[in-house]
Amino acid sequence: MRKVRELLRLYIEKGISARQGAKIVGIGKTAASQYVSGFKASGITLASLEAMSDTELLTILNLKKESENIRYKELLQFFPQYEKELKRTGVTLQLLWEEYCQTHLDGYGYSQFCHHYYLWRKARKVSMHVDHKAGDKMYVDFTGEKLSYTNPETGEIIPCEVFVSVLGSSQLSYIEAVPSQMKADWIAVNQSTLRFYGGVTAAIVPDCLRSAVTKADNYEPVINETYADFAEHYGTVIIPARALHPQDKSLAENFVRTAYTQIFARLRNQVFFSLEELNQALWEKLEAYNKKNFQGRDYSRRQLFEEIEKQYLRPLPLQSYEMKTFCENTVQFNHHIYLKEDKHYYSVPYELTGKKVKVTYTNRCVEIYFNHLRVAIHQRDRCPYGYTTKPEHRPPSHRYVSEWTPERFINWGRKIAPEVEQVIASILDNRPHPEQAYKSCIGLLSLEKKHEPEHIIKACQKALQVNCVTYRFIKNTLTTKAFNLPGEEDLTLFKLPYHENIRGKEKYN
């Protein structure tokens, strides 16, 4: 429109013809003649022209054409429908012109057809551009201004963030207040948005907030892992807007400004006592906004969505997305990884000991990946310093150990001799936890491979007599053959002599 205004100024002030002015300002001769002809027919002055908006000026310049040219008036009737058709995948002005020519043999040529359509679109201030295809993109953002609600018990005013989204083609909009811009709230409100639309667009265009983009870059931005996983679950992709380029998500930016006047301002005098109450009020105003006709149109965002865009949305998956957290971990020497958030250990196949693995966990389960393959999955356990272990993750020797029980050790000892059984039972009884005694029992039973059974029995008898029931004592006894010392049977060596200063247990009541 700057060129059109310059053309008219040259015509009024310098008396330059439309043909000469077209060369100076750089527009077509035919279009320049039409603009000058429309200006002369309108009777407006240069001063009033400067005060007019582009929309008003275009309307006046085309008034003569609309009133006198019957062929143009017929074409004009098709433009609202053409605007909708251009939202459909694969529909172009070339195709629409070919269909137009089939029923209007004396109609406009292709260049004039396009020229009139573009003029008509500018005159109506159409904000929906032909590059917004149905079902293609959903633009999401947070408003700069916050809303709030009041805690009914304390009277505290609690601020909250306001999320907005807009579909590219129909401009059907959504709004919701959330506690914060943190990742959990961001994922939840994106999910609510898709449920509101009843389907999924081919792409989602967010701003470069931390919950969506880990590292902003104009060419290869790094998407937050959880948000990328969310997109994969719903079969869409994330295309972040460039930092400091609001035009990349202009529809969302426009709706933010509209929300301030059409929704925020209308709720300014109301007091809300919960987040749910605030959102209910927002959704009521939102529905009225979506059902309101576009300026200069006889249809609304809701109608355009139902008629054009809804059928191009991909279906929602059967299950909602479950929030996931990602981290890297190193498999410890005991073939377990330590999940810091739970202070809990989870087993991994023993072959991966010392390797770095990727851990993904939700509220219900923990998944462990190595080289993009899942190697373990566990039910999540928040017991501090506990172990969640699968038998198949242990090496063969450890699996054997995992089958140890107190009863099994006692049975092994019984097969050798009652004295051995009694020693093992005593070892198990003298430990706070049975597993602490397992190694001692294994060591005691392994002595059978190096010593005669009768020697082991005598060593156990001696250990029971002197009340020194340990693996080390029995091993040393077998090594030194101390069980064969002469005069050892009466064990007088281990009896305390009588003395008047030695008191018995009865003195310690």
Protein Blocks (a to p, Z undefined) as FASTA:
>chain_A
ZZmmmmmmmmmmnopafklmmmmnopafklmmmmmmmmmmnopafklmmmpcfklmmmmm
mmmmmmmmmmlmmmmmmmmmmmmmmmpghiafklmmmmmmmmmmkbccfklmmmmmmmmm
mmnopabdfklcghkaccddddfbdcddddfknopacdddddddddfklopacddddfbl
cfklmmmmmmmmmmmnopacfbdcddfbfklmmbgcfklccddfklmmmmmmnopacddd
dehilklmmmmmmmmmmmmmmmmmmmmmpccfbfklmmmmmmmmmmmmmmpccehiabdf
klmmmmmmmmmpccddfbdcdddddddddddfkopacdfklopacdddfklgoiacdddd
dfkbccddeehiafbdcdddfbehiacddfklpcfklmmmmmpcfklmmmmmmmmomklm
mmmmmmmmmpfblklmmmmmmmmmmmmmmpcfklmmmmmmmmmmnopacfklmmmmmmno
mmmpghklnommmpccddfklccfklmZZ
